[in-house]
């Protein structure tokens, strides 16, 4: 019972967080990538794609979007991701 109620609280916080991120304009790919980075830390683009289930062809677009929303900082401050 304790585990179930704790899990329910964690899931509802996660749902509330996702909803808040949608309200500021993030799409599903941005949310998946951001949460994956929070959970796993710094990763290569290919690993971000695997962990977040976002197509590799979209990863750099999504990373640039997260930078423009100030959720991430670019390792190259004067240029966009490739």
N, C-alpha and C positions, 0 to 999 in steps of 0.2 A: 504494500500500500504506500509506504513512504517513497519508494523508488518511482512508482507510478505517478504520484502527485508531483514529485520533483521533476520528472520528465515532462509532465503536462505543463508545468510552469515554464520550463526551459523552452518547450515548443511554442508556447503562446508568446513568450518574449521574442523568440525568433520570428514568429509571424508578425508581431507588432513592428519589429525592426525592419523587416522586408517591406511592410506596408508603408512605413515612414520613408524608406528609400525610394519607393515608387512615387510617393507624393512629391518628392523633390525633383523627380524627373528621370530617375534611373530606370533602365529597362531590365529585363530578366537576365540578359547576359552580363550586364554591369554588376548586378546584384550577386550573381553566381561567382564571378571572378573576384569581387571584393571580399566576399565571405570566405572563399577559398584561400585568398592571401592572408586574411586574418587568422585562419585556422592553421595554415602551414608555413607562413613566413615567406621570405623572398624566394622566388623560384624562376627558372627559365621559362620562356614563353610556351615551350612544348609541354612542360610539366603543369603550368597553369591550365592549359587546354585540357589535359588529362584529368586533373583534380576537379575542375569546375564543370566538365562536360560541355564546354563551349568549343565550337569548331576552331581548329588552329587558324584557319583563314580569317577569322574574325578577331583573334586575340589582340593584335596591335590596334585595331580600330577601338576595341573596348578599353584597352589600357589608356589610349589617348582621351577617350571620353571621360574616364575616371580622373585623369589629370585635369581636364577642363572643369570638372565639377569639384576639384580640390579634395578628392578622396585619396589621391595618390600624388606623389611628387615624382617627376621624371628624373631618371639618372643622368639625363642629358638636358639640363635646364633651358638651353637655347634652341632646341630642336625637338620635333615630335619623334615618337617611336617610328621605326622603319615601316 
